[in-house]
Amino acid sequence: MPYVNIKITKEGVTPEQKAKLIQGATQLLVDVLGKNPKTTVVVIDEVETDNWGIGGESVTTRRKRGE
């Protein structure tokens, strides 16, 4: 049973976009590894930008600077 964990920053991702991520990740495992889509698990974790760091600073700080 494949397990895929997608982590994204919590910045207004719609339910439709999440559905596409789940469908796409599942289909990728079917296409590349021949996995059964009925037993493929996909979990999306949305992380607050204050809790996601890049280069020693939070994404919140980077976004404020326009990065």
PQR file of N, CA, C, O and H, with PARSE charges and radii, in Angstrom:
ATOM      1  N   MET A   1       0.842  -1.172   0.000 -0.4000 1.5000
ATOM      2  CA  MET A   1       0.000   0.000   0.000 -0.0000 2.0000
ATOM      3  C   MET A   1       0.892   1.242   0.000  0.5500 1.7000
ATOM      4  O   MET A   1       1.488   1.561   1.029 -0.5500 1.4000
ATOM      5  N   PRO A   2       0.997   1.942  -1.115 -0.5600 1.5000
ATOM      6  CA  PRO A   2       1.797   3.166  -1.168  0.2800 2.0000
ATOM      7  C   PRO A   2       1.188   4.269  -0.306  0.5500 1.7000
ATOM      8  O   PRO A   2      -0.032   4.388  -0.187 -0.5500 1.4000
ATOM      9  N   TYR A   3       2.059   5.064   0.284 -0.4000 1.5000
ATOM     10  CA  TYR A   3       1.658   6.195   1.107 -0.0000 2.0000
ATOM     11  C   TYR A   3       2.436   7.415   0.617  0.5500 1.7000
ATOM     12  O   TYR A   3       3.666   7.407   0.589 -0.5500 1.4000
ATOM     13  H   TYR A   3       3.049   4.968   0.187  0.4000 1.0000
ATOM     14  N   VAL A   4       1.711   8.455   0.234 -0.4000 1.5000
ATOM     15  CA  VAL A   4       2.327   9.698  -0.244 -0.0000 2.0000
ATOM     16  C   VAL A   4       1.918  10.806   0.715  0.5500 1.7000
ATOM     17  O   VAL A   4       0.737  10.961   1.026 -0.5500 1.4000
ATOM     18  H   VAL A   4       0.711   8.461   0.256  0.4000 1.0000
ATOM     19  N   ASN A   5       2.905  11.581   1.185 -0.4000 1.5000
ATOM     20  CA  ASN A   5       2.622  12.704   2.070 -0.0000 2.0000
ATOM     21  C   ASN A   5       3.066  13.980   1.368  0.5500 1.7000
ATOM     22  O   ASN A   5       4.255  14.178   1.113 -0.5500 1.4000
ATOM     23  H   ASN A   5       3.865  11.455   0.932  0.4000 1.0000
ATOM     24  N   ILE A   6       2.117  14.833   1.061 -0.4000 1.5000
ATOM     25  CA  ILE A   6       2.393  16.106   0.398 -0.0000 2.0000
ATOM     26  C   ILE A   6       2.290  17.201   1.453  0.5500 1.7000
ATOM     27  O   ILE A   6       1.267  17.326   2.127 -0.5500 1.4000
ATOM     28  H   ILE A   6       1.152  14.672   1.268  0.4000 1.0000
ATOM     29  N   LYS A   7       3.339  17.985   1.593 -0.4000 1.5000
ATOM     30  CA  LYS A   7       3.334  19.091   2.542 -0.0000 2.0000
ATOM     31  C   LYS A   7       3.381  20.400   1.752  0.5500 1.7000
ATOM     32  O   LYS A   7       4.250  20.611   0.906 -0.5500 1.4000
ATOM     33  H   LYS A   7       4.170  17.883   1.045  0.4000 1.0000
ATOM     34  N   ILE A   8       2.423  21.261   2.055 -0.4000 1.5000
ATOM     35  CA  ILE A   8       2.345  22.562   1.394 -0.0000 2.0000
ATOM     36  C   ILE A   8       2.101  23.638   2.454  0.5500 1.7000
ATOM     37  O   ILE A   8       1.599  23.350   3.540 -0.5500 1.4000
ATOM     38  H   ILE A   8       1.717  21.090   2.742  0.4000 1.0000
ATOM     39  N   THR A   9       2.460  24.869   2.126 -0.4000 1.5000
ATOM     40  CA  THR A   9       2.141  25.955   3.034 -0.0000 2.0000
ATOM     41  C   THR A   9       0.648  26.243   2.943  0.5500 1.7000
ATOM     42  O   THR A   9       0.031  26.107   1.887 -0.5500 1.4000
ATOM     43  H   THR A   9       2.868  25.103   1.243  0.4000 1.0000
ATOM     44  N   LYS A  10       0.093  26.638   4.065 -0.4000 1.5000
ATOM     45  CA  LYS A  10      -1.342  26.921   4.158 -0.0000 2.0000
ATOM     46  C   LYS A  10      -1.591  28.330   3.633  0.5500 1.7000
ATOM     47  O   LYS A  10      -1.523  29.316   4.367 -0.5500 1.4000
ATOM     48  H   LYS A  10       0.595  26.749   4.924  0.4000 1.0000
ATOM     49  N   GLU A  11      -1.881  28.386   2.338 -0.4000 1.5000
ATOM     50  CA  GLU A  11      -2.057  29.692   1.691 -0.0000 2.0000
ATOM     51  C   GLU A  11      -3.205  29.641   0.696  0.5500 1.7000
ATOM     52  O   GLU A  11      -3.047  30.025  -0.463 -0.5500 1.4000
ATOM     53  H   GLU A  11      -1.936  27.585   1.742  0.4000 1.0000
ATOM     54  N   GLY A  12      -4.350  29.170   1.144 -0.4000 1.5000
ATOM     55  CA  GLY A  12      -5.552  29.254   0.327 -0.0000 2.0000
ATOM     56  C   GLY A  12      -5.677  28.234  -0.786  0.5500 1.7000
ATOM     57  O   GLY A  12      -6.258  28.531  -1.830 -0.5500 1.4000
ATOM     58  H   GLY A  12      -4.478  28.858   2.085  0.4000 1.0000
ATOM     59  N   VAL A  13      -5.148  27.044  -0.586 -0.4000 1.5000
ATOM     60  CA  VAL A  13      -5.315  25.986  -1.584 -0.0000 2.0000
ATOM     61  C   VAL A  13      -6.774  25.528  -1.541  0.5500 1.7000
ATOM     62  O   VAL A  13      -7.315  25.252  -0.471 -0.5500 1.4000
ATOM     63  H   VAL A  13      -4.677  26.803   0.262  0.4000 1.0000
ATOM     64  N   THR A  14      -7.395  25.452  -2.699 -0.4000 1.5000
ATOM     65  CA  THR A  14      -8.811  25.104  -2.755 -0.0000 2.0000
ATOM     66  C   THR A  14      -9.014  23.593  -2.664  0.5500 1.7000
ATOM     67  O   THR A  14      -8.092  22.822  -2.927 -0.5500 1.4000
ATOM     68  H   THR A  14      -6.955  25.677  -3.569  0.4000 1.0000
ATOM     69  N   PRO A  15     -10.218  23.175  -2.293 -0.5600 1.5000
ATOM     70  CA  PRO A  15     -10.522  21.743  -2.303  0.2800 2.0000
ATOM     71  C   PRO A  15     -10.330  21.114  -3.687  0.5500 1.7000
ATOM     72  O   PRO A  15      -9.926  19.956  -3.793 -0.5500 1.4000
ATOM     73  N   GLU A  16     -10.612  21.859  -4.718 -0.4000 1.5000
ATOM     74  CA  GLU A  16     -10.428  21.362  -6.086 -0.0000 2.0000
ATOM     75  C   GLU A  16      -8.952  21.122  -6.390  0.5500 1.7000
ATOM     76  O   GLU A  16      -8.599  20.122  -7.015 -0.5500 1.4000
ATOM     77  H   GLU A  16     -10.940  22.799  -4.632  0.4000 1.0000
ATOM     78  N   GLN A  17      -8.098  22.030  -5.952 -0.4000 1.5000
ATOM     79  CA  GLN A  17      -6.661  21.863  -6.157 -0.0000 2.0000
ATOM     80  C   GLN A  17      -6.135  20.660  -5.379  0.5500 1.7000
ATOM     81  O   GLN A  17      -5.298  19.907  -5.877 -0.5500 1.4000
ATOM     82  H   GLN A  17      -8.385  22.842  -5.444  0.4000 1.0000
ATOM     83  N   LYS A  18      -6.628  20.486  -4.164 -0.4000 1.5000
ATOM     84  CA  LYS A  18      -6.221  19.330  -3.360 -0.0000 2.0000
ATOM     85  C   LYS A  18      -6.660  18.034  -4.029  0.5500 1.7000
ATOM     86  O   LYS A  18      -5.908  17.060  -4.055 -0.5500 1.4000
ATOM     87  H   LYS A  18      -7.308  21.098  -3.760  0.4000 1.0000
ATOM     88  N   ALA A  19      -7.864  18.021  -4.564 -0.4000 1.5000
ATOM     89  CA  ALA A  19      -8.355  16.834  -5.261 -0.0000 2.0000
ATOM     90  C   ALA A  19      -7.458  16.500  -6.447  0.5500 1.7000
ATOM     91  O   ALA A  19      -7.176  15.329  -6.700 -0.5500 1.4000
ATOM     92  H   ALA A  19      -8.475  18.812  -4.543  0.4000 1.0000
ATOM     93  N   LYS A  20      -7.007  17.521  -7.176 -0.4000 1.5000
ATOM     94  CA  LYS A  20      -6.110  17.297  -8.312 -0.0000 2.0000
ATOM     95  C   LYS A  20      -4.757  16.749  -7.851  0.5500 1.7000
ATOM     96  O   LYS A  20      -4.178  15.890  -8.517 -0.5500 1.4000
ATOM     97  H   LYS A  20      -7.236  18.472  -6.970  0.4000 1.0000
ATOM     98  N   LEU A  21      -4.253  17.242  -6.716 -0.4000 1.5000
ATOM     99  CA  LEU A  21      -3.001  16.717  -6.175 -0.0000 2.0000
ATOM    100  C   LEU A  21      -3.148  15.243  -5.812  0.5500 1.7000
ATOM    101  O   LEU A  21      -2.271  14.435  -6.118 -0.5500 1.4000
ATOM    102  H   LEU A  21      -4.723  17.939  -6.175  0.4000 1.0000
ATOM    103  N   ILE A  22      -4.249  14.894  -5.163 -0.4000 1.5000
ATOM    104  CA  ILE A  22      -4.489  13.512  -4.769 -0.0000 2.0000
ATOM    105  C   ILE A  22      -4.608  12.620  -6.001  0.5500 1.7000
ATOM    106  O   ILE A  22      -4.000  11.552  -6.063 -0.5500 1.4000
ATOM    107  H   ILE A  22      -4.961  15.550  -4.914  0.4000 1.0000
ATOM    108  N   GLN A  23      -5.388  13.062  -6.970 -0.4000 1.5000
ATOM    109  CA  GLN A  23      -5.550  12.282  -8.201 -0.0000 2.0000
ATOM    110  C   GLN A  23      -4.233  12.142  -8.950  0.5500 1.7000
ATOM    111  O   GLN A  23      -3.902  11.062  -9.439 -0.5500 1.4000
ATOM    112  H   GLN A  23      -5.881  13.930  -6.920  0.4000 1.0000
ATOM    113  N   GLY A  24      -3.481  13.239  -9.040 -0.4000 1.5000
ATOM    114  CA  GLY A  24      -2.222  13.222  -9.780 -0.0000 2.0000
ATOM    115  C   GLY A  24      -1.166  12.341  -9.138  0.5500 1.7000
ATOM    116  O   GLY A  24      -0.477  11.590  -9.828 -0.5500 1.4000
ATOM    117  H   GLY A  24      -3.750  14.116  -8.643  0.4000 1.0000
ATOM    118  N   ALA A  25      -1.034  12.429  -7.808 -0.4000 1.5000
ATOM    119  CA  ALA A  25      -0.056  11.593  -7.110 -0.0000 2.0000
ATOM    120  C   ALA A  25      -0.420  10.116  -7.239  0.5500 1.7000
ATOM    121  O   ALA A  25       0.447   9.267  -7.446 -0.5500 1.4000
ATOM    122  H   ALA A  25      -1.594  13.040  -7.247  0.4000 1.0000
ATOM    123  N   THR A  26      -1.701   9.824  -7.114 -0.4000 1.5000
ATOM    124  CA  THR A  26      -2.168   8.440  -7.263 -0.0000 2.0000
ATOM    125  C   THR A  26      -1.868   7.924  -8.664  0.5500 1.7000
ATOM    126  O   THR A  26      -1.357   6.816  -8.826 -0.5500 1.4000
ATOM    127  H   THR A  26      -2.406  10.513  -6.946  0.4000 1.0000
ATOM    128  N   GLN A  27      -2.185   8.722  -9.669 -0.4000 1.5000
ATOM    129  CA  GLN A  27      -1.966   8.299 -11.053 -0.0000 2.0000
ATOM    130  C   GLN A  27      -0.484   8.125 -11.359  0.5500 1.7000
ATOM    131  O   GLN A  27      -0.114   7.233 -12.122 -0.5500 1.4000
ATOM    132  H   GLN A  27      -2.600   9.622  -9.537  0.4000 1.0000
ATOM    133  N   LEU A  28       0.358   8.953 -10.782 -0.4000 1.5000
ATOM    134  CA  LEU A  28       1.804   8.827 -10.976 -0.0000 2.0000
ATOM    135  C   LEU A  28       2.303   7.470 -10.483  0.5500 1.7000
ATOM    136  O   LEU A  28       3.114   6.826 -11.149 -0.5500 1.4000
ATOM    137  H   LEU A  28       0.058   9.678 -10.162  0.4000 1.0000
ATOM    138  N   LEU A  29       1.824   7.037  -9.325 -0.4000 1.5000
ATOM    139  CA  LEU A  29       2.227   5.735  -8.794 -0.0000 2.0000
ATOM    140  C   LEU A  29       1.692   4.592  -9.654  0.5500 1.7000
ATOM    141  O   LEU A  29       2.342   3.557  -9.795 -0.5500 1.4000
ATOM    142  H   LEU A  29       1.165   7.561  -8.784  0.4000 1.0000
ATOM    143  N   VAL A  30       0.521   4.783 -10.219 -0.4000 1.5000
ATOM    144  CA  VAL A  30      -0.033   3.785 -11.140 -0.0000 2.0000
ATOM    145  C   VAL A  30       0.842   3.707 -12.388  0.5500 1.7000
ATOM    146  O   VAL A  30       1.239   2.619 -12.805 -0.5500 1.4000
ATOM    147  H   VAL A  30      -0.008   5.625 -10.104  0.4000 1.0000
ATOM    148  N   ASP A  31       1.142   4.857 -12.980 -0.4000 1.5000
ATOM    149  CA  ASP A  31       1.882   4.910 -14.243 -0.0000 2.0000
ATOM    150  C   ASP A  31       3.331   4.456 -14.113  0.5500 1.7000
ATOM    151  O   ASP A  31       3.833   3.734 -14.974 -0.5500 1.4000
ATOM    152  H   ASP A  31       0.819   5.741 -12.641  0.4000 1.0000
ATOM    153  N   VAL A  32       4.004   4.870 -13.048 -0.4000 1.5000
ATOM    154  CA  VAL A  32       5.438   4.603 -12.919 -0.0000 2.0000
ATOM    155  C   VAL A  32       5.719   3.251 -12.266  0.5500 1.7000
ATOM    156  O   VAL A  32       6.611   2.519 -12.696 -0.5500 1.4000
ATOM    157  H   VAL A  32       3.596   5.456 -12.348  0.4000 1.0000
ATOM    158  N   LEU A  33       4.954   2.928 -11.230 -0.4000 1.5000
ATOM    159  CA  LEU A  33       5.254   1.721 -10.457 -0.0000 2.0000
ATOM    160  C   LEU A  33       4.202   0.619 -10.587  0.5500 1.7000
ATOM    161  O   LEU A  33       4.363  -0.467 -10.030 -0.5500 1.4000
ATOM    162  H   LEU A  33       4.230   3.522 -10.881  0.4000 1.0000
ATOM    163  N   GLY A  34       3.126   0.902 -11.325 -0.4000 1.5000
ATOM    164  CA  GLY A  34       2.078  -0.098 -11.499 -0.0000 2.0000
ATOM    165  C   GLY A  34       1.293  -0.379 -10.221  0.5500 1.7000
ATOM    166  O   GLY A  34       0.754  -1.473 -10.052 -0.5500 1.4000
ATOM    167  H   GLY A  34       2.996   1.784 -11.777  0.4000 1.0000
ATOM    168  N   LYS A  35       1.227   0.596  -9.326 -0.4000 1.5000
ATOM    169  CA  LYS A  35       0.523   0.412  -8.056 -0.0000 2.0000
ATOM    170  C   LYS A  35      -0.986   0.467  -8.237  0.5500 1.7000
ATOM    171  O   LYS A  35      -1.498   1.084  -9.171 -0.5500 1.4000
ATOM    172  H   LYS A  35       1.665   1.484  -9.463  0.4000 1.0000
ATOM    173  N   ASN A  36      -1.676  -0.186  -7.334 -0.4000 1.5000
ATOM    174  CA  ASN A  36      -3.136  -0.222  -7.353 -0.0000 2.0000
ATOM    175  C   ASN A  36      -3.675   1.081  -6.769  0.5500 1.7000
ATOM    176  O   ASN A  36      -3.392   1.386  -5.610 -0.5500 1.4000
ATOM    177  H   ASN A  36      -1.261  -0.688  -6.575  0.4000 1.0000
ATOM    178  N   PRO A  37      -4.442   1.857  -7.531 -0.5600 1.5000
ATOM    179  CA  PRO A  37      -4.943   3.123  -7.013  0.2800 2.0000
ATOM    180  C   PRO A  37      -5.900   2.944  -5.831  0.5500 1.7000
ATOM    181  O   PRO A  37      -6.063   3.858  -5.022 -0.5500 1.4000
ATOM    182  N   LYS A  38      -6.527   1.783  -5.728 -0.4000 1.5000
ATOM    183  CA  LYS A  38      -7.476   1.552  -4.634 -0.0000 2.0000
ATOM    184  C   LYS A  38      -6.789   1.374  -3.287  0.5500 1.7000
ATOM    185  O   LYS A  38      -7.432   1.472  -2.242 -0.5500 1.4000
ATOM    186  H   LYS A  38      -6.395   1.040  -6.385  0.4000 1.0000
ATOM    187  N   THR A  39      -5.485   1.112  -3.310 -0.4000 1.5000
ATOM    188  CA  THR A  39      -4.755   0.953  -2.047 -0.0000 2.0000
ATOM    189  C   THR A  39      -3.703   2.043  -1.842  0.5500 1.7000
ATOM    190  O   THR A  39      -2.877   1.951  -0.934 -0.5500 1.4000
ATOM    191  H   THR A  39      -4.964   1.032  -4.159  0.4000 1.0000
ATOM    192  N   THR A  40      -3.737   3.067  -2.680 -0.4000 1.5000
ATOM    193  CA  THR A  40      -2.781   4.169  -2.570 -0.0000 2.0000
ATOM    194  C   THR A  40      -3.358   5.253  -1.667  0.5500 1.7000
ATOM    195  O   THR A  40      -4.474   5.729  -1.876 -0.5500 1.4000
ATOM    196  H   THR A  40      -4.408   3.142  -3.418  0.4000 1.0000
ATOM    197  N   VAL A  41      -2.583   5.628  -0.671 -0.4000 1.5000
ATOM    198  CA  VAL A  41      -3.004   6.644   0.295 -0.0000 2.0000
ATOM    199  C   VAL A  41      -2.237   7.931   0.020  0.5500 1.7000
ATOM    200  O   VAL A  41      -1.013   7.912  -0.108 -0.5500 1.4000
ATOM    201  H   VAL A  41      -1.677   5.242  -0.501  0.4000 1.0000
ATOM    202  N   VAL A  42      -2.953   9.046  -0.070 -0.4000 1.5000
ATOM    203  CA  VAL A  42      -2.322  10.358  -0.247 -0.0000 2.0000
ATOM    204  C   VAL A  42      -2.827  11.268   0.875  0.5500 1.7000
ATOM    205  O   VAL A  42      -4.033  11.418   1.075 -0.5500 1.4000
ATOM    206  H   VAL A  42      -3.947   9.062   0.034  0.4000 1.0000
ATOM    207  N   VAL A  43      -1.886  11.870   1.600 -0.4000 1.5000
ATOM    208  CA  VAL A  43      -2.224  12.785   2.687 -0.0000 2.0000
ATOM    209  C   VAL A  43      -1.614  14.145   2.362  0.5500 1.7000
ATOM    210  O   VAL A  43      -0.444  14.239   1.991 -0.5500 1.4000
ATOM    211  H   VAL A  43      -0.907  11.748   1.438  0.4000 1.0000
ATOM    212  N   ILE A  44      -2.415  15.190   2.505 -0.4000 1.5000
ATOM    213  CA  ILE A  44      -1.928  16.553   2.304 -0.0000 2.0000
ATOM    214  C   ILE A  44      -1.886  17.241   3.659  0.5500 1.7000
ATOM    215  O   ILE A  44      -2.907  17.368   4.334 -0.5500 1.4000
ATOM    216  H   ILE A  44      -3.365  15.114   2.806  0.4000 1.0000
ATOM    217  N   ASP A  45      -0.701  17.683   4.051 -0.4000 1.5000
ATOM    218  CA  ASP A  45      -0.529  18.452   5.284 -0.0000 2.0000
ATOM    219  C   ASP A  45      -0.325  19.908   4.897  0.5500 1.7000
ATOM    220  O   ASP A  45       0.562  20.238   4.110 -0.5500 1.4000
ATOM    221  H   ASP A  45       0.129  17.580   3.503  0.4000 1.0000
ATOM    222  N   GLU A  46      -1.159  20.775   5.463 -0.4000 1.5000
ATOM    223  CA  GLU A  46      -0.994  22.206   5.248 -0.0000 2.0000
ATOM    224  C   GLU A  46      -0.298  22.796   6.474  0.5500 1.7000
ATOM    225  O   GLU A  46      -0.777  22.660   7.600 -0.5500 1.4000
ATOM    226  H   GLU A  46      -1.880  20.508   6.102  0.4000 1.0000
ATOM    227  N   VAL A  47       0.820  23.442   6.242 -0.4000 1.5000
ATOM    228  CA  VAL A  47       1.650  23.983   7.310 -0.0000 2.0000
ATOM    229  C   VAL A  47       1.560  25.507   7.279  0.5500 1.7000
ATOM    230  O   VAL A  47       1.708  26.130   6.227 -0.5500 1.4000
ATOM    231  H   VAL A  47       1.209  23.553   5.328  0.4000 1.0000
ATOM    232  N   GLU A  48       1.315  26.093   8.442 -0.4000 1.5000
ATOM    233  CA  GLU A  48       1.303  27.555   8.535 -0.0000 2.0000
ATOM    234  C   GLU A  48       2.666  28.089   8.107  0.5500 1.7000
ATOM    235  O   GLU A  48       3.694  27.468   8.379 -0.5500 1.4000
ATOM    236  H   GLU A  48       1.194  25.587   9.296  0.4000 1.0000
ATOM    237  N   THR A  49       2.675  29.230   7.442 -0.4000 1.5000
ATOM    238  CA  THR A  49       3.934  29.787   6.942 -0.0000 2.0000
ATOM    239  C   THR A  49       4.900  30.163   8.064  0.5500 1.7000
ATOM    240  O   THR A  49       6.110  30.224   7.844 -0.5500 1.4000
ATOM    241  H   THR A  49       1.840  29.734   7.221  0.4000 1.0000
ATOM    242  N   ASP A  50       4.371  30.418   9.275 -0.4000 1.5000
ATOM    243  CA  ASP A  50       5.253  30.679  10.420 -0.0000 2.0000
ATOM    244  C   ASP A  50       6.022  29.425  10.825  0.5500 1.7000
ATOM    245  O   ASP A  50       7.069  29.520  11.465 -0.5500 1.4000
ATOM    246  H   ASP A  50       3.389  30.369   9.454  0.4000 1.0000
ATOM    247  N   ASN A  51       5.511  28.256  10.458 -0.4000 1.5000
ATOM    248  CA  ASN A  51       6.111  26.979  10.856 -0.0000 2.0000
ATOM    249  C   ASN A  51       6.926  26.337   9.748  0.5500 1.7000
ATOM    250  O   ASN A  51       7.323  25.179   9.874 -0.5500 1.4000
ATOM    251  H   ASN A  51       4.661  28.179   9.939  0.4000 1.0000
ATOM    252  N   TRP A  52       7.182  27.051   8.677 -0.4000 1.5000
ATOM    253  CA  TRP A  52       7.931  26.518   7.539 -0.0000 2.0000
ATOM    254  C   TRP A  52       9.106  27.453   7.299  0.5500 1.7000
ATOM    255  O   TRP A  52       8.919  28.629   6.987 -0.5500 1.4000
ATOM    256  H   TRP A  52       6.860  27.992   8.575  0.4000 1.0000
ATOM    257  N   GLY A  53      10.308  26.928   7.445 -0.4000 1.5000
ATOM    258  CA  GLY A  53      11.489  27.784   7.305 -0.0000 2.0000
ATOM    259  C   GLY A  53      12.325  27.427   6.097  0.5500 1.7000
ATOM    260  O   GLY A  53      12.438  26.260   5.722 -0.5500 1.4000
ATOM    261  H   GLY A  53      10.459  25.973   7.698  0.4000 1.0000
ATOM    262  N   ILE A  54      12.908  28.445   5.494 -0.4000 1.5000
ATOM    263  CA  ILE A  54      13.828  28.297   4.372 -0.0000 2.0000
ATOM    264  C   ILE A  54      14.988  29.258   4.615  0.5500 1.7000
ATOM    265  O   ILE A  54      14.775  30.442   4.878 -0.5500 1.4000
ATOM    266  H   ILE A  54      12.816  29.393   5.798  0.4000 1.0000
ATOM    267  N   GLY A  55      16.193  28.757   4.527 -0.4000 1.5000
ATOM    268  CA  GLY A  55      17.364  29.623   4.667 -0.0000 2.0000
ATOM    269  C   GLY A  55      17.439  30.343   5.998  0.5500 1.7000
ATOM    270  O   GLY A  55      17.946  31.462   6.065 -0.5500 1.4000
ATOM    271  H   GLY A  55      16.366  27.795   4.313  0.4000 1.0000
ATOM    272  N   GLY A  56      16.944  29.723   7.058 -0.4000 1.5000
ATOM    273  CA  GLY A  56      17.055  30.312   8.385 -0.0000 2.0000
ATOM    274  C   GLY A  56      15.963  31.280   8.766  0.5500 1.7000
ATOM    275  O   GLY A  56      16.053  31.933   9.805 -0.5500 1.4000
ATOM    276  H   GLY A  56      16.532  28.813   7.003  0.4000 1.0000
ATOM    277  N   GLU A  57      14.929  31.389   7.945 -0.4000 1.5000
ATOM    278  CA  GLU A  57      13.824  32.276   8.295 -0.0000 2.0000
ATOM    279  C   GLU A  57      12.500  31.681   7.839  0.5500 1.7000
ATOM    280  O   GLU A  57      12.463  30.807   6.973 -0.5500 1.4000
ATOM    281  H   GLU A  57      14.856  30.859   7.100  0.4000 1.0000
ATOM    282  N   SER A  58      11.417  32.165   8.431 -0.4000 1.5000
ATOM    283  CA  SER A  58      10.109  31.611   8.106 -0.0000 2.0000
ATOM    284  C   SER A  58       9.634  32.083   6.733  0.5500 1.7000
ATOM    285  O   SER A  58      10.068  33.110   6.212 -0.5500 1.4000
ATOM    286  H   SER A  58      11.447  32.875   9.134  0.4000 1.0000
ATOM    287  N   VAL A  59       8.734  31.297   6.179 -0.4000 1.5000
ATOM    288  CA  VAL A  59       8.130  31.686   4.898 -0.0000 2.0000
ATOM    289  C   VAL A  59       7.344  32.979   5.070  0.5500 1.7000
ATOM    290  O   VAL A  59       7.283  33.790   4.147 -0.5500 1.4000
ATOM    291  H   VAL A  59       8.381  30.462   6.602  0.4000 1.0000
ATOM    292  N   THR A  60       6.745  33.182   6.236 -0.4000 1.5000
ATOM    293  CA  THR A  60       6.009  34.424   6.501 -0.0000 2.0000
ATOM    294  C   THR A  60       6.911  35.631   6.295  0.5500 1.7000
ATOM    295  O   THR A  60       6.520  36.599   5.642 -0.5500 1.4000
ATOM    296  H   THR A  60       6.795  32.522   6.987  0.4000 1.0000
ATOM    297  N   THR A  61       8.119  35.575   6.851 -0.4000 1.5000
ATOM    298  CA  THR A  61       9.085  36.669   6.727 -0.0000 2.0000
ATOM    299  C   THR A  61       9.484  36.857   5.267  0.5500 1.7000
ATOM    300  O   THR A  61       9.563  37.984   4.779 -0.5500 1.4000
ATOM    301  H   THR A  61       8.436  34.789   7.382  0.4000 1.0000
ATOM    302  N   ARG A  62       9.733  35.759   4.581 -0.4000 1.5000
ATOM    303  CA  ARG A  62      10.127  35.835   3.167 -0.0000 2.0000
ATOM    304  C   ARG A  62       9.003  36.446   2.320  0.5500 1.7000
ATOM    305  O   ARG A  62       9.255  37.267   1.437 -0.5500 1.4000
ATOM    306  H   ARG A  62       9.669  34.843   4.978  0.4000 1.0000
ATOM    307  N   ARG A  63       7.766  36.035   2.602 -0.4000 1.5000
ATOM    308  CA  ARG A  63       6.631  36.556   1.836 -0.0000 2.0000
ATOM    309  C   ARG A  63       6.476  38.069   2.034  0.5500 1.7000
ATOM    310  O   ARG A  63       6.138  38.796   1.100 -0.5500 1.4000
ATOM    311  H   ARG A  63       7.562  35.368   3.319  0.4000 1.0000
ATOM    312  N   LYS A  64       6.727  38.524   3.248 -0.4000 1.5000
ATOM    313  CA  LYS A  64       6.625  39.966   3.535 -0.0000 2.0000
ATOM    314  C   LYS A  64       7.609  40.776   2.706  0.5500 1.7000
ATOM    315  O   LYS A  64       7.353  41.930   2.364 -0.5500 1.4000
ATOM    316  H   LYS A  64       7.002  37.933   4.007  0.4000 1.0000
ATOM    317  N   ARG A  65       8.760  40.142   2.384 -0.4000 1.5000
ATOM    318  CA  ARG A  65       9.760  40.803   1.546 -0.0000 2.0000
ATOM    319  C   ARG A  65       9.484  40.609   0.062  0.5500 1.7000
ATOM    320  O   ARG A  65      10.189  41.164  -0.780 -0.5500 1.4000
ATOM    321  H   ARG A  65       8.969  39.204   2.662  0.4000 1.0000
ATOM    322  N   GLY A  66       8.476  39.835  -0.256 -0.4000 1.5000
ATOM    323  CA  GLY A  66       8.134  39.605  -1.655 -0.0000 2.0000
ATOM    324  C   GLY A  66       8.858  38.431  -2.279  0.5500 1.7000
ATOM    325  O   GLY A  66       8.908  38.324  -3.505 -0.5500 1.4000
ATOM    326  H   GLY A  66       7.903  39.384   0.428  0.4000 1.0000
ATOM    327  N   GLU A  67       9.415  37.557  -1.478 -0.4000 1.5000
ATOM    328  CA  GLU A  67      10.121  36.390  -2.006 -0.0000 2.0000
ATOM    329  C   GLU A  67       9.198  35.207  -2.104  0.5500 1.7000
ATOM    330  O   GLU A  67       9.617  34.130  -2.529 -0.5500 1.4000
ATOM    331  H   GLU A  67       9.374  37.644  -0.482  0.4000 1.0000
TER
END
